[in-house]
Amino acid sequence: MQNRRSYRIIMTIACFVFAGLNAYRVFTGNYSTMDLILLVVFLLFGVIYLFLLFKKNEPQQ
């Protein structure tokens, strides 16, 4: 299987950037319910991609 490490790094950064933008809107008080939902979703995807980056690759048989 091909290495997807660079893709996962880019997606992790993008997820945390978008989560940060939504967190900024929530912090400033100019937000809607959708901003809260997107904040949680982007944080969740960012954590999943971080987990995929740092998990140990098991050798294939």
C-alpha positions in Angstrom: 0.0 0.0 0.0 1.3 3.4 -0.8 2.4 5.9 1.8 -0.2 8.5 2.7 1.8 10.3 5.4 2.1 13.6 3.5 -1.7 13.6 2.8 -2.4 12.9 6.5 -0.1 15.7 7.6 -1.8 18.2 5.3 -5.3 17.1 6.4 -4.3 17.3 10.1 -3.1 20.9 9.6 -6.2 21.9 7.6 -8.6 20.4 10.2 -6.9 22.2 13.1 -6.7 25.5 11.1 -10.5 25.3 10.4 -11.2 24.3 14.0 -9.1 27.3 15.1 -11.1 29.7 12.8 -14.3 28.4 14.2 -13.0 28.7 17.8 -12.0 32.3 17.1 -15.6 33.1 16.0 -17.0 31.4 19.2 -14.4 33.2 21.3 -15.4 36.7 19.9 -19.1 36.0 20.4 -20.1 36.2 16.8 -21.1 32.6 16.2 -24.0 30.4 15.3 -24.9 26.8 16.2 -23.3 25.7 12.9 -19.9 27.2 14.1 -20.0 25.1 17.2 -20.9 21.9 15.2 -18.0 22.6 12.8 -15.6 23.3 15.6 -16.3 19.9 17.1 -16.3 18.1 13.7 -12.9 19.6 12.7 -11.4 18.9 16.1 -12.6 15.3 15.9 -11.2 14.8 12.4 -7.9 16.5 13.4 -7.5 14.1 16.4 -8.3 11.1 14.1 -5.6 12.2 11.6 -3.1 12.7 14.5 -3.9 9.2 15.7 -3.3 7.8 12.2 0.0 9.7 11.9 1.4 8.4 15.2 0.1 4.9 15.3 2.7 2.2 14.7 2.5 0.5 11.3 2.2 -3.2 11.7 4.1 -5.3 9.1 1.9 -6.9 6.5 2.0 -10.7 6.1 
